[in-house]
């Protein structure tokens, strides 16, 4: 895991801890399990649907393997407001 990824996960675990009133250890555990399940789903099925959040899909091409994220409708609309 890259330094920026681990820093991002640490920041996210702090936020989850504060917002949900759980320990940072439990928040880190949740994130670790979530990422493991995401990786396993992509390896086995090639796609992981996360409901309204969107989906991750494996794409194989000339450049190798890439993971594509397509946001769900609500997230896509929220991102339109950012532009």
Secondary structure, 3 states (H helix, E strand, C coil): CCHHHHHHHHHHHHHHHHHHCCCHHHHHHHHHHHHHHHHHHHHHHCEEECHHHEEEEEEEECCEEEEEEEECHHHHHHHHHHC
